[in-house]
Amino acid sequence: MITEVEIEGFKSFGTPAEKIPLRNLNFLVGANASGKTNFLSALKFLQNAVRQDIEYAANEVGGSLEVRNKLLRQRNEPKPVRIRIKLDTAVEFPLSKKSTWKINSFEYEVILDLRGQMNVPTIKSETIFAKLEHQGEKSTFSLTRDALKVSITDPMSPRDGKINIPVPDQERGRLALGVGFFAPACVILKEEISRWRFYNITPDIARQPYRETPDCDLGSSGENLAVILHKIEAAKDKGASHLETLVNGLRGVVPGFKGIKTTRSPIEGKWAFQLSEEKIKGSINPFSASDGTIRLLTLLVITTWMSRNASLVAVEEPENGIHPHLSEHIVKILKTASKTTQLLVTTHNPAFLDHLEPDQVILCDKIQGFTKLRRASDVAEVESFRKHFDLGELWVQGTLGGIP
């Protein structure tokens, strides 16, 4: 689980770095263009940089000019982009039959220069620290990297002292963590970051039929929903279908909802899904279902199925197209999922806040052009105010901040 994030010089984030602690469940609220999505984008950027390389990560957000904060660029300030995360892991793994190690936490920082020739980003530095435990003794794994070399101190390695490895020219754009083979700690951290999932549900995309592939996954907008529903339909857990869990989740909030089934086109080989309602004969094409129903279905798939193999799930504005009276139900769904997977949720819905604690809410403000973050629990006298007003009311009134 990510316990702390620092972002500096990325998109709307200025300098010095914005530092924010994270919990299992985190709702980001604020005005449009206050930086909620940019917070998620920074984590997605880091994931792409680790899984691919920094040039790919920059291109995914529009290129280097779109990564670096525009105000800092206009002022010609030589400020790099810096992203730092802290994670609690508690991962145990054997190095041999008689030797088991435990990694309690990670600290990972990347500093990039995006002012290079042809706007090609370069790596200024990269650091990894991992707190280890072995047979009651504590130690620290460390990796530091600059443009020319990687230096590693690994208590798990049979070699003593620091190991220095030159960075080949062809790997200058790749993070050391992306290579992954340097040490078990790197492999575990890379896997943790690779299991982050980001979603912004688009009903028209989620409705479409899709072909099944060996590595088929639910896309960020809801791609492959029909394929995932087929997999859920086929999966059995102690005799009960996971699909029935989704059906029960929708029956309680969608009037007359009855069931879901998947079918495969014999010609195109694509999977599609259909819905059924009480008192209506036959099936309902998803293109005839409401946007809210498709969003709820996709959200349930994310929180009950996709989250099982994710270390972090980020969802943008899950309230879109859904009746406000279902706010408590949606928060309950997200709270349940957060017991096993860390969640980041952006929202403009004050009704969500009425069912949350102040330390579960992150307020996003734009101050002098830069994103500023703080938890609602850090607002002076917030608990005193809550004796008279719900948290959502306090936000709308402007007592908490995070409004236009």
C-alpha positions as CSV (number, residue, x, y, z in Angstrom):
1,M,0.0,0.0,0.0
2,I,1.2,3.5,-0.8
3,T,1.5,5.4,2.4
4,E,2.9,8.7,1.1
5,V,3.3,10.5,-2.2
6,E,5.4,13.6,-3.2
7,I,5.0,15.2,-6.6
8,E,7.1,18.1,-7.8
9,G,7.0,19.9,-11.2
10,F,4.6,17.4,-12.8
11,K,1.7,19.1,-14.7
12,S,-0.1,21.4,-12.2
13,F,2.2,20.5,-9.3
14,G,4.8,23.1,-8.4
15,T,7.8,23.3,-6.1
16,P,8.6,22.5,-3.4
17,A,7.1,19.0,-3.6
18,E,3.5,18.3,-2.6
19,K,3.5,15.6,0.0
20,I,0.3,13.7,0.9
21,P,-0.2,10.7,3.1
22,L,-2.6,8.0,1.7
23,R,-4.9,5.6,3.4
24,N,-6.7,2.4,2.2
25,L,-9.6,4.6,0.9
26,N,-8.9,8.0,-0.5
27,F,-11.4,10.4,-2.1
28,L,-9.9,13.4,-4.0
29,V,-12.3,16.3,-4.2
30,G,-11.9,19.8,-5.7
31,A,-12.9,22.2,-8.4
32,N,-12.4,21.4,-12.1
33,A,-8.7,21.7,-13.1
34,S,-7.6,21.7,-9.5
35,G,-5.3,18.7,-10.0
36,K,-7.3,15.6,-9.0
37,T,-6.7,13.8,-12.3
38,N,-3.1,15.1,-12.4
39,F,-2.5,13.3,-9.1
40,L,-3.6,10.0,-10.7
41,S,-1.7,10.9,-13.9
42,A,1.6,11.2,-11.9
43,L,1.2,7.7,-10.6
44,K,0.2,6.4,-14.0
45,F,3.3,8.2,-15.5
46,L,5.5,6.5,-12.9
47,Q,4.0,3.1,-13.7
48,N,4.6,3.6,-17.4
49,A,8.1,4.7,-16.8
50,V,8.8,1.6,-14.8
51,R,7.1,-0.8,-17.1
52,Q,8.4,0.7,-20.4
53,D,10.7,3.7,-20.3
54,I,10.5,7.5,-19.5
55,E,10.1,8.5,-23.2
56,Y,7.1,6.2,-23.5
57,A,5.7,7.5,-20.2
58,A,6.0,11.1,-21.4
59,N,4.4,10.4,-24.8
60,E,1.4,8.8,-23.1
61,V,0.6,12.2,-21.5
62,G,1.3,14.2,-24.7
63,G,5.1,14.5,-24.6
64,S,7.7,16.1,-22.4
65,L,6.2,19.6,-22.8
66,E,2.9,18.4,-21.2
67,V,4.7,16.6,-18.4
68,R,6.6,19.5,-17.0
69,N,4.7,22.3,-15.1
70,K,3.9,25.0,-17.6
71,L,4.3,27.9,-15.1
72,L,7.8,26.7,-14.1
73,R,8.6,26.3,-17.8
74,Q,7.5,29.8,-18.6
75,R,9.7,31.2,-15.8
76,N,12.6,29.3,-17.3
77,E,13.2,27.7,-13.9
78,P,15.5,24.6,-14.1
79,K,13.2,22.6,-11.9
80,P,13.1,18.8,-12.6
81,V,10.1,16.5,-12.3
82,R,10.3,14.6,-9.1
83,I,8.0,11.8,-7.9
84,R,8.5,9.9,-4.7
85,I,6.4,7.2,-3.1
86,K,6.6,5.3,0.2
87,L,4.9,1.9,0.5
88,D,4.2,-0.6,3.2
89,T,4.5,-4.1,1.9
90,A,5.2,-6.8,4.5
91,V,6.3,-9.3,1.8
92,E,8.1,-12.5,2.8
93,F,10.1,-14.6,0.4
94,P,12.6,-17.4,0.6
95,L,16.1,-17.1,-0.8
96,S,16.8,-20.7,0.1
97,K,15.2,-23.5,2.0
98,K,16.7,-22.2,5.2
99,S,16.7,-18.4,4.5
100,T,13.5,-16.3,4.5
101,W,13.6,-12.5,4.2
102,K,10.9,-9.9,4.8
103,I,10.5,-6.5,3.2
104,N,8.6,-4.2,5.4
105,S,8.6,-1.0,3.4
106,F,9.9,0.7,0.3
107,E,10.8,4.3,-0.5
108,Y,11.2,5.1,-4.3
109,E,12.1,8.4,-5.9
110,V,12.7,9.4,-9.5
111,I,14.0,12.7,-10.7
112,L,13.7,13.5,-14.4
113,D,15.0,16.4,-16.6
114,L,12.6,17.1,-19.3
115,R,14.6,20.0,-20.9
116,G,16.8,17.7,-23.1
117,Q,17.5,18.0,-26.8
118,M,14.4,17.3,-29.0
119,N,12.4,17.2,-25.7
120,V,13.7,13.8,-24.9
121,P,13.5,13.3,-21.1
122,T,16.6,12.1,-19.2
123,I,17.0,10.4,-15.8
124,K,18.8,12.6,-13.3
125,S,18.6,10.2,-10.4
126,E,16.7,7.2,-9.1
127,T,16.8,5.8,-5.6
128,I,15.3,2.8,-3.9
129,F,15.4,2.0,-0.2
130,A,13.8,-1.1,1.2
131,K,13.6,-2.0,4.9
132,L,14.5,-5.7,5.4
133,E,14.2,-8.2,8.2
134,H,16.0,-11.5,8.4
135,Q,16.1,-13.8,11.5
136,G,15.2,-10.9,13.8
137,E,17.9,-8.6,12.3
138,K,17.0,-5.4,10.4
139,S,18.9,-4.0,7.4
140,T,18.4,-1.8,4.4
141,F,18.6,-2.5,0.7
142,S,19.6,0.6,-1.3
143,L,19.9,1.4,-5.0
144,T,21.1,4.7,-6.4
145,R,21.3,5.5,-10.1
146,D,22.5,8.5,-12.0
147,A,23.0,8.9,-15.8
148,L,26.1,6.7,-15.9
149,K,25.9,4.0,-13.2
150,V,23.7,2.1,-10.8
151,S,25.1,1.4,-7.3
152,I,23.5,-1.3,-5.1
153,T,24.0,-2.3,-1.5
154,D,22.1,-5.6,-1.0
155,P,22.2,-7.4,2.4
156,M,20.6,-10.4,0.6
157,S,23.4,-10.7,-1.8
158,P,26.4,-13.0,-1.0
159,R,28.7,-10.2,-2.2
160,D,29.9,-7.7,0.4
161,G,29.9,-4.0,0.0
162,K,28.5,-1.8,-2.8
163,I,28.1,-3.1,-6.4
164,N,28.5,-0.6,-9.2
165,I,27.0,-1.3,-12.6
166,P,27.5,0.9,-15.6
167,V,24.4,2.0,-17.5
168,P,24.6,1.0,-21.2
169,D,23.9,3.7,-23.7
170,Q,20.8,1.9,-25.0
171,E,19.4,1.8,-21.4
172,R,19.8,5.5,-20.6
173,G,16.1,6.0,-20.9
174,R,15.1,3.1,-18.7
175,L,14.8,3.2,-15.0
176,A,16.8,0.7,-13.0
177,L,13.6,-0.6,-11.4
178,G,12.3,-1.2,-14.9
179,V,15.1,-3.7,-15.6
180,G,14.1,-5.5,-12.4
181,F,16.8,-8.2,-12.3
182,F,19.2,-6.3,-10.1
183,A,17.8,-7.7,-6.8
184,P,14.7,-9.4,-5.4
185,A,13.7,-6.1,-3.8
186,C,13.6,-4.5,-7.3
187,V,11.5,-7.4,-8.7
188,I,9.0,-7.1,-5.8
189,L,8.7,-3.3,-6.1
190,K,8.3,-3.5,-9.9
191,E,5.5,-6.0,-9.5
192,E,3.8,-3.9,-6.9
193,I,3.8,-0.9,-9.2
194,S,2.8,-3.0,-12.2
195,R,-0.4,-4.0,-10.4
196,W,-1.8,-0.5,-10.2
197,R,-5.0,-0.1,-12.1
198,F,-6.6,3.1,-13.4
199,Y,-10.2,3.5,-14.6
200,N,-12.4,6.2,-16.1
201,I,-15.5,4.4,-17.2
202,T,-17.0,5.2,-20.6
203,P,-20.3,3.4,-21.0
204,D,-20.3,3.5,-24.9
205,I,-16.9,1.7,-24.8
206,A,-17.9,-0.8,-22.0
207,R,-21.0,-1.8,-24.1
208,Q,-19.0,-3.0,-27.1
209,P,-18.4,-6.7,-27.9
210,Y,-14.7,-7.8,-27.7
211,R,-12.5,-10.8,-28.7
212,E,-10.9,-12.8,-26.0
213,T,-7.1,-12.8,-25.9
214,P,-4.8,-14.7,-23.5
215,D,-3.8,-11.6,-21.6
216,C,-7.3,-9.9,-21.8
217,D,-7.8,-7.3,-19.0
218,L,-10.5,-4.8,-18.3
219,G,-9.4,-1.6,-20.1
220,S,-9.2,1.8,-18.4
221,S,-12.5,2.9,-20.1
222,G,-14.2,-0.4,-19.7
223,E,-12.8,-2.2,-22.8
224,N,-13.3,-6.0,-22.7
225,L,-16.1,-5.8,-20.2
226,A,-18.0,-8.5,-22.0
227,V,-14.9,-10.8,-22.0
228,I,-14.4,-10.2,-18.3
229,L,-18.1,-10.9,-17.6
230,H,-17.7,-14.2,-19.5
231,K,-14.7,-15.1,-17.3
232,I,-16.6,-14.3,-14.2
233,E,-19.6,-16.3,-15.4
234,A,-17.3,-19.3,-15.9
235,A,-15.5,-19.0,-12.6
236,K,-16.8,-20.9,-9.6
237,D,-16.0,-20.3,-6.0
238,K,-17.3,-22.9,-3.5
239,G,-20.1,-23.7,-5.9
240,A,-21.4,-20.1,-6.3
241,S,-20.9,-18.1,-9.4
242,H,-19.1,-14.7,-9.1
243,L,-21.5,-13.4,-11.6
244,E,-24.3,-13.9,-9.1
245,T,-22.5,-11.5,-6.8
246,L,-22.6,-8.9,-9.5
247,V,-26.3,-9.6,-10.2
248,N,-27.2,-9.3,-6.5
249,G,-25.3,-6.0,-6.3
250,L,-27.3,-4.6,-9.2
251,R,-30.7,-6.0,-8.1
252,G,-30.6,-3.8,-5.0
253,V,-30.1,-0.5,-6.9
254,V,-31.5,-1.0,-10.4
255,P,-35.3,-1.3,-10.4
256,G,-36.5,-4.6,-12.0
257,F,-32.9,-5.8,-12.8
258,K,-32.9,-9.6,-13.1
259,G,-29.6,-11.0,-14.6
260,I,-26.7,-11.0,-17.0
261,K,-25.6,-13.5,-19.6
262,T,-22.7,-13.5,-22.1
263,T,-22.8,-14.9,-25.7
264,R,-20.2,-15.4,-28.3
265,S,-20.7,-14.4,-31.9
266,P,-20.1,-17.6,-34.1
267,I,-18.9,-15.4,-37.0
268,E,-16.7,-12.7,-35.4
269,G,-15.8,-14.7,-32.3
270,K,-16.5,-11.6,-30.1
271,W,-18.0,-11.8,-26.6
272,A,-21.1,-9.7,-25.9
273,F,-23.3,-9.4,-22.8
274,Q,-27.0,-9.0,-22.4
275,L,-29.2,-7.9,-19.4
276,S,-32.6,-9.1,-18.3
277,E,-35.3,-7.4,-16.4
278,E,-38.4,-8.7,-14.6
279,K,-41.7,-8.6,-16.6
280,I,-39.7,-8.2,-19.9
281,K,-39.4,-11.3,-22.1
282,G,-36.1,-11.9,-23.7
283,S,-32.8,-10.1,-23.2
284,I,-31.9,-6.5,-23.3
285,N,-29.0,-5.3,-25.5
286,P,-26.5,-3.2,-23.5
287,F,-26.9,-0.4,-26.0
288,S,-30.5,-0.1,-24.7
289,A,-29.4,0.0,-21.1
290,S,-28.9,3.3,-19.3
291,D,-25.4,4.8,-18.9
292,G,-25.9,4.5,-15.1
293,T,-26.6,0.8,-15.3
294,I,-23.5,0.2,-17.4
295,R,-21.4,2.3,-15.1
296,L,-22.6,0.5,-12.0
297,L,-22.0,-2.9,-13.6
298,T,-18.4,-1.9,-14.6
299,L,-17.8,-0.5,-11.1
300,L,-18.9,-3.7,-9.5
301,V,-16.6,-5.7,-11.9
302,I,-13.7,-3.4,-10.9
303,T,-14.3,-3.6,-7.2
304,T,-15.2,-7.3,-6.8
305,W,-13.1,-8.9,-9.6
306,M,-10.3,-6.7,-11.0
307,S,-9.3,-5.5,-7.6
308,R,-8.4,-9.0,-6.4
309,N,-5.1,-8.9,-8.3
310,A,-4.5,-5.1,-8.1
311,S,-2.3,-3.4,-5.5
312,L,-4.0,0.0,-6.2
313,V,-7.3,0.9,-8.0
314,A,-8.0,4.4,-9.1
315,V,-11.4,5.4,-10.4
316,E,-12.4,8.7,-11.8
317,E,-15.8,10.2,-10.9
318,P,-17.8,6.9,-10.4
319,E,-21.0,9.0,-9.7
320,N,-21.4,10.1,-13.3
321,G,-24.8,9.1,-14.7
322,I,-25.9,7.5,-11.4
323,H,-28.8,8.7,-9.3
324,P,-27.6,10.8,-6.3
325,H,-29.7,8.6,-3.9
326,L,-27.2,5.8,-4.6
327,S,-24.3,7.7,-3.2
328,E,-24.2,5.8,0.1
329,H,-24.4,2.5,-1.8
330,I,-21.5,3.4,-4.0
331,V,-19.4,4.5,-1.1
332,K,-20.2,1.2,0.6
333,I,-19.0,-0.7,-2.4
334,L,-15.8,1.2,-2.5
335,K,-15.3,0.8,1.3
336,T,-15.7,-2.9,1.0
337,A,-13.1,-3.1,-1.8
338,S,-10.7,-0.9,0.1
339,K,-10.4,-3.6,2.8
340,T,-8.2,-5.7,0.5
341,T,-7.0,-3.1,-2.1
342,Q,-6.0,0.5,-1.8
343,L,-8.4,2.9,-3.6
344,L,-8.1,6.4,-5.0
345,V,-11.3,8.0,-6.2
346,T,-11.9,11.4,-7.7
347,T,-15.3,13.0,-7.3
348,H,-17.4,16.1,-7.5
349,N,-20.2,14.6,-5.5
350,P,-20.7,16.1,-2.0
351,A,-23.1,13.3,-1.0
352,F,-20.1,10.9,-1.1
353,L,-18.4,12.9,1.6
354,D,-21.4,12.5,4.0
355,H,-20.5,8.8,4.3
356,L,-16.7,9.3,4.8
357,E,-14.4,10.2,7.6
358,P,-12.2,13.4,7.2
359,D,-9.0,11.4,6.9
360,Q,-10.5,9.6,3.9
361,V,-10.9,12.9,2.0
362,I,-8.1,14.8,0.2
363,L,-8.9,18.4,-0.7
364,C,-7.4,19.7,-4.0
365,D,-7.0,23.5,-4.5
366,K,-5.4,25.6,-7.2
367,I,-3.4,28.3,-5.5
368,Q,-1.4,30.8,-7.7
369,G,-1.6,28.3,-10.5
370,F,-0.3,25.3,-8.5
371,T,-2.1,22.3,-7.1
372,K,-2.1,22.1,-3.3
373,L,-3.3,19.0,-1.4
374,R,-4.4,18.5,2.2
375,R,-6.6,16.1,4.1
376,A,-9.9,17.2,5.4
377,S,-8.8,16.0,8.8
378,D,-6.1,18.7,8.8
379,V,-8.7,21.5,8.6
380,A,-8.8,23.3,11.9
381,E,-11.9,22.4,14.0
382,V,-13.3,20.1,11.4
383,E,-14.6,17.7,14.1
384,S,-16.3,20.6,15.8
385,F,-18.0,21.7,12.5
386,R,-19.2,18.1,12.0
387,K,-21.4,18.3,15.1
388,H,-23.6,20.6,13.1
389,F,-23.0,19.8,9.4
390,D,-22.3,16.7,7.3
391,L,-18.8,16.6,5.7
392,G,-20.4,17.2,2.2
393,E,-22.2,20.3,3.5
394,L,-18.9,21.7,4.9
395,W,-17.3,21.2,1.5
396,V,-20.0,22.9,-0.5
397,Q,-20.1,25.8,2.0
398,G,-16.4,26.3,1.4
399,T,-15.4,25.6,5.0
400,L,-13.0,22.9,4.0
401,G,-11.7,24.4,0.8
402,G,-11.4,22.4,-2.4
403,I,-14.1,24.5,-4.3
404,P,-13.9,27.0,-7.2
